[in-house]
Amino acid sequence: MTPAAQAATTALGLGPTELGAWKGLLRVHASLMKRLDAELEAAHRLPLTSYEVLMQLADAPERKMRMCDLADSVLLSRSGMSRLVDRLERDGLLQRAACPNDARGAFAVLTDAGAELLDAARPTHHAGIRRGFLEHFDEAELEQLAAYWARLLPPASQA
């Protein structure tokens, strides 16, 4: 790092090690997500964001979630979630259902076709996670990483 860059970094309050750790996290995350997305798309014609929605629904009671909760669980805006759900509904992978307690609310419900596609895509996704991330660490390192991530997440989001 040049002296000018180091001075600018120090003025911002981040040292070279801190900045390296932060940038590394961002680069690794972006690279892994891009690779996982490409693998799911190539093998199953299923983008990673769609896979994540199907996975959230499969794990939910009765395979359904309120749209607002689903958006929060996959880190999409409400409008982004609405567009994605429209596409997944058109593809027959989920359906919308009215919320009996809230006339404005709606549920997204996983269909059998969505569950079948998820079951077919899950091994591809897990293999990509193993190849792109897990196999680079031993068990003790993975336990330590999990402890680090838990330290950063609020308790409600650690499930």
Secondary structure, 3 states (H helix, E strand, C coil): CCHHHHHHHHHCCCCHHHHHHHHHHHHHHHHHHHHHHHHHHHHHCCCHHHHHHHHHHHHCHHHEEEHHHHHHHCCCCHHHHHHHHHHHHHCCCEEEEEECCEEEEEEEEECHHHHHHHHHHHHHHHHHHHHHCHHHCCHHHHHHHHHHHHHHCCHHHCC
